[in-house]
Amino acid sequence: MALTTATLALFLHILMVIIGLSAAAVLHVALLQLRAADDVAAARSWPRVIAVLETLLPVAGLAILLTGAWTLQASGGEFGWSQGWVITALVGLVAVETADGLVTPRSKTLRRTIAEAPDGPVDIELRRRILDPVLWCVLHGGTAVFLAVVFVMVTKPSGLWSAVVVAAVGALGAASGLPLTRGGRPLVPTQREPTKTVTEPQASPAGKHTEDRWTPPRS
């Protein structure tokens, strides 16, 4: 089979989709590892990974849009921009990129909080940043929308059904992030010095304190 422009465009489009999904999967793992960390030292390596992925994902999203446009152009009129599934896929990808951009400041705050946290157990402030509902819901919702767009691109339903599928899957994905914003590793309680107890002098049966008296030895 000869390699044509259409097949090359489709291959590159699928390759960009694979790269985007792989980066999203690693980002999920990074957040799960942060959630499971009970010590600041265990969380220090993940902010660098998250920073790289936050740079890679927008580039992958743009590459998906460009290769998708090339695929449509090379289809010879078989597919076009006016088709409902194409419009839905385009709107879904733009929505994911926009949501990721809006949540980036929260992610930067999380990374800065980890960098500034002293060694030792994860404190309440850092735990609150790790369990931020916006981070988890946007990540899960965005990945779900991405998968729904791939499904729409393969099945090519009508515009209405494409919108329903993407919206429903995205909402379910966002809701799936909520349970992960609760719980996590319990905080290690601060160890306190043991409280010294004062022993009260024992009382005699009559209610009076007994006193030690010296008695001379008997001859």
Secondary structure, DSSP 8 states (H G I E B T S, - for coil): ----HHHHHHHHHHHHHHHHHHHHHHHHHHHHHHHH--BHHHHTTHHHHHHHHHHHHHHHHHHHHHHHHHHHHTTTTSS-TTSHHHHHHHHHHHHHHHHHHHHHHHHHHHHHHHHHS-SSB--HHHHHHHT-HHHHHHHHHHHHHHHHHHHHHHH---HHHHHHHHHHHHHHHHHHTGGGGS--S-----------------B-TTSSB----------
